[in-house]
Amino acid sequence: MKVTVLGGCGTVGEVAARTVASTGHFDEVVVADYRYDLACELAKAIDRQGVRAADFDASDPESIKEVIEGSQVVVNCVGPFYRHGPTVLKAVIEAGIDYVDVCDDLDATEQMLLLDKGASQAGVSALIGMGNSPGLANVLVSFSAESMLTELESVDIFHIHGGEPDEGPAVIKHRIHAMTTDIPLFIDGEFINVRMLEETGMEHVEEVEFKGVGRYPVYPYPHPETITIPRYFPGIKRVTNKGFVLPPEYFKMIMDAVRLGICTDEKILVGDQKVAALDFAISFILSRRPALLEAAGLTEPMGCLRIQIGGKKDGEDHRYIFSMYSTQAGAGEGTGIPAALGAMLIAEGKIDRKGVFPPEAAIRPTELLELASRVIKGAGMGAKLPMDIEHVLPDGTVEMVDFKI
């Protein structure tokens, strides 16, 4: 079998490429990126027979179709997804190939879900949002609904990360996009729209304790769980998604740039050249990042995904808190590994749904968790998943759940 990883040289794509190449699921792995020289370096570094590099243009459907030809699965890690996601997915559907991505842009998710009928008619399984949040978060919600609760009432998703060795322009564009777009929160059974940096969003900022990382404020984020989870779990009353980026001074700098109004596509004259204000803002932010990481003493990537799930069991209120955390891995591993796992599930024939769908619509939670456990052990990343589960009982006492796969 052949898998093509689009955007395979990015922070997330490299992890996805290395992960799919580390197992026996695929005979051929294509690392595709517009930076062909980097793709060649990565393919050589992976040092496994059947791994090769390719270049392509994510804005050109014909270029996409050419590079994915002959693949059984395409893993799309090209950002920002609000710009490239729908274009890539449409080309993959037209090629009749199964698909996985890590899209965490809400507006792109809405556009891609509209391609469901075409994918279904083409016999294509298109799993979107298979990263950390969305991705693992959705699967753990399904796990709770199937195994722990008889009635699902609330889901609050919190995420934090930072310290990755590199961040590309697409990451910053995604973050700026999140700060300047409407964010739907599902509260009391109804959708409300807020803006992260405006009063409507600031009303929902709260302090959260992240296991292994610390206590930080979290802000509303336009991740797609807030629109997909209510669709697949009718009766749920609350779904929110909030996040933060480390170090705080770095996150604040991006916020300040947005508040200053310099994160637009407007062209400004600099000397004798016209430059997009957004391009300048991104270059400036990235130029200051190393010094801010050093000042914060953030020498290694770290992150935590915390999911608070509430509901009823036998008529009584119960709450489960999942914490997946690491002080040696960040957004690359947290997003790239789940994407690779999604591709492996498709290769194993364990995702048989056709169309375009989020993780909670098609993934059997125990199958994903079992596969994740095998991959993590095989990669020497530990004997078990880095996840703690707290159970808040009806009387308010807390017990740890002994989670084994």
N, C-alpha and C positions, 0 to 999 in steps of 0.2 A: 504494500500500500504506500501511497505517496501523500505527504502533507506539505502544504506551502504556507509559510508564516510570512504574512505581509507586514512590513514595518519591523522586520526581524532584527534590526540593529538598534532599536530604541531601548529605553530602560525596561519596558515591559516585554517587548518583542524578543529581546535577547534571552530573557529567562524562559519565555515560552518555547523558543527554538531549542535551547539547551535541554529543556525538560522533555519535549517530544522525542528528541534524539537519544535520550538516556534510557529509553525503554525499548522493548521489542515490538511495539505496536506498528511502527512504520519502517518500511525498507528504504524509503527515500525521503529526505527532508530538504526542502528548498528554502533557503533564507533569502527573502526578497526585500529589497530596499532601494530607494532612489540613490543612496550612497553606495554604489557598487563596490568601491574599494573597501569600505568597512564590512560589507557583506562577505567579501572574499576572505578578509582577515578572520571574521567570526567562523565561517565555515571551516577554515584551516585550524582554528583554535579548538573547535569541537572535536576534531580529529576522530571522525568515525566514518567508515565507508558508507557511501550513499548520501552524504551531506554535501550540498553544493550551493553556490551563490547565484543570484539573478538580480537584475535591476528592472524597475518598472515605474510607471507614473500613476499615482493613485487618483489623479483627476481625469485619466483617460481610460474609458471602459475597454477599449480594444487592447491597450497595454496590459490591463488587469487580466483579461481573458487569455492573453498570450502567455503570461507568466504562470497562470494556474492550470493550464491545460494538462490533462492527465492526472490531476489530483483527485483523491477521494474526499479529502477534507481541506478547507482553507481556514486558517486562523488569522483573523484580521486585528492587528495591533496598531493600525495607522491612525494617529490623531492629528488635529482634533476631530472628534467624530461628528460634531455638528456641521463640519465642512465636508468630510470625506465618507462618513459612514453609509449614508443611503446610496451614494454612487457605487461604492465597492460592493455592497450587498446586492444591488440590482444586477451588476455585471456577473457576480458569482451565481445568482439564480438563473440568469440567462444561459450560463455555461452548464447548468444542471449539476452543480457540485455542492455537497454539504458544507456547512459554514458555522464558525464560532467566532464571536468577537468579545471585546471587553468594554463595549460602549457604556459610558456612565453619563452621557449627555441626555437629558430628558427630551429635548426637542428632537434630537436625532432618533431616539427610541420611538417617539410617536410616529415619525415619518417611516421608519423601517417596519413597524407593525402594520402599516398600511400595505406592505408588500406580501402579507401573509397569504392571500389568495393565489397570487402568482407563484409563490414558492411551493404551495401545496399542489397546484396543478403540475408543476415541474418535478414533483417528487423529491423536493429538497427539504432537508432538515436544517433550519437556520436558528441556532441558539445564540441569542444576543444577551449582552450584559453578563458574561460569565467571567467575572473577575473576583474582586473582594467585596466591594459594595458598589454596584450590585454584583451578584454572583453567589459567593458563599453565604452572604446574609440571607438571600432568598431561600437557599437550600435549608438553612437552619430553621427558618420559619416553617417550612414544610415539615421538617423533622419534628418540631414541637407540636404542630397540629396533628401529626400522625401518631406520635408516641407518648406525648406528655399531657396534652390537654384535650378535653372533649369540646371545648368552645374557645375559639381564638378571639380575643377582644382588642389587643393593642400590640403594636410593634414599634419600638423606638430604636433606630440604628445610629450608632455613633462611631466615627472613625478618626484616627489621627495617624500621621506618619511624618517622617522627615529624615534628613541625614543621608539620603541616597547620594552616591558618588557624583552623579550627573543628573541634571534635569534639562530637557530640550525645550525649544520654543513652543511645541505643541502642548506641553504640560502647562506652561504659563498661560497660553491662550485659553485652555480649558478652564483654568482657575479664574481668569478675568471674566470669561463668559458666565461662569457660575455666579459671579458677583454682580452681574449687570442684567440678569434675566429673571423673569418671574419664576418663583419656586412654589409649587403646589404642596401643601401639607394637608393630610387627611385627618381632620379633627372632629370628634362628635358625629361621625358618619357623613361629613360633608367636606368638600375641598375648599380651601382658602388659598389665595395667592399672596406671597410675601416677596420682598426683595432683601437680599442678605444684608446690605449696608444701609438700608432705609429703616425708618422707625418700625414699619410692619415686621421686618425681620429681626431687628434688635430686641423686640418684645419676646422672642422665642430663644434668645441666647441663654445658655445655662452652663453651669460648671459640672464637669463629669470626671470621675476618677477612672483613669485607664490603667488596668493592671500592667505592671512592669514599665510604665511610662511616666505616670504622674497625673496630677489634676490640672485640667485646662478648660477654658471656655470653648463651647462648640456653637457653630453658626449653621443656620438652615442651608442645606445644599440641594441643588436641583438634580438629585439622582433619581432614577426611574422607579425605584421600589415603591415610592409613594403613589404611583399610578397603576403599577402592575399588581401589587399584592392585594389591594381591595378588589381587583377584577377576579382574582382566582380564589379569594377567601371571602365569599359573601357573608355579611353579618359582622365583619370586623368594624370597629368604631374609630380606631386611631392608627395612623402610620406616619411616622416622621423620619427624616434623615438629616443628620447634622454632623459637621466635621471641623477639623482644625489641622494646620500644617506647622511643623516645627522647622526651625526655632521660631518663637513668637515674633521676634523682630523682623524676620523674613516675611511671614504672613502679613504683618502690619504694613510692611513696605509695599506689598502688592495692593493692599486695601487703599493705602494713601495715594498710590498712582491712579487707581480707579476714581477716587474722590476728587483728585485734581483735574480729571477729565482728559488725561493724555492717552487713554487707552482706546482710541478710536482709529478708524481707517482714514481719517482726514489727512491729506498731504500738507506738510509744512515745509517752507523753504529754509534749508540749512546751508548757508554759503550759497553755492550756485546749483545745489541739487535739491529736489523735492523728496522728502522722506515721509512715509506713513508714521503718524504719531505712535501707533501701536507697535510698530517695528522698533522704534527708538526705545519705548518703554520696556519692551521685553529684553532688548539687549542690555539696557541699563540694569534691570533687575537681576539678570543672570550674571552680570559683571560683578555685582556686589554680593552674590550668594556665598562664595567661598569664605570671605571675611566674616560674614555673619555666622556661618557654621563654626568657624574657628573660635569666634568670640563666645559662642554658646557652648563650646566644648563638645560639639556633636560630631564625633569622629567616625561613627558607624551608623548605618541606617537602623531605624527602629519604627515600630508601629503597633497599633492595637485596633481590632475591630470588636466593638462591644454592642451586643444586641439584647435589648430588654423586651421580653415577650410575656404578655399577661393574658390571663383567661381563666376559665373555670374547669374544674375537674370534680365530678360528683357534686356539682352545685356550689362548690367552695372556690374562693379566689386563690389562684396560685400565680407565681411569677418566676420565670427562669431568666438568668442572665448569663449569656455566652460571652466569653472573652478569649479571642484568638490574638496572641501577642508575640512579639519578638524584639529583642534588643540587638539583633544582628541582621535583621532583614526588614525591608521597607516596602514601598509601593511596587517595586519591580517584582519581587518574589510573591508578595501578597496578591498581585493581579495576574502575573504571567503564569504561575503554577496552576491556578484554577482554570485558566483558558486552555492550557495543555491537557488538563484532566478532562475538560469537556470534549476535546478532540479525541481523546482516547476512548471515552464512553461511546462516541459515535462509531469509532473503529471497531469496538467490541460488539456493536449492534444493540447497545443498551438504551439508545435513544431512538425510538421508532416513530415519533410524532413527525408529521410533515407540516411545513409552513414556517412562519416566523414567530418565535415565542421566547419568553424569559425563562430562567432556570426553574422557577417553581411550577411551570406548566408541564415539564417533561422529565425532570431528573428525579430518580428515586434516591432519596437522601442516603440510605445505607450503602447503596452501590457507589456513590461518589465518595463517601467517607472511607469506605473500605479501600477504594483505589488510591485515595490520597494517602492513607496510612502506608500502603505498599510502596508508593513512589517516594515518600519521605524516608522510609526505612532504607530503601534501595540506594538513595542518594546520600546516605550517612548523615541525615539531618535530625536524627533522634529516633527513639524507639516508639514514640507515639505522637499524635497530633498535638501541637502546642495550644491546647484549648482547655479552659476551666469552665465548669458549669455550676452556678450557684442556684439553689432552689429556695425561694422565699415562700414559706408555708403560710396558710391562712392566719395563724396567730402572730406572724411577723418574724418568727425565728428563721435563721438561714442555715442551710446545710449544703455541703458540697456533694455534687453528683459524681459518682464513680463511673466515668465514661470510658467504655472499652469498645473497640471494634475488632 
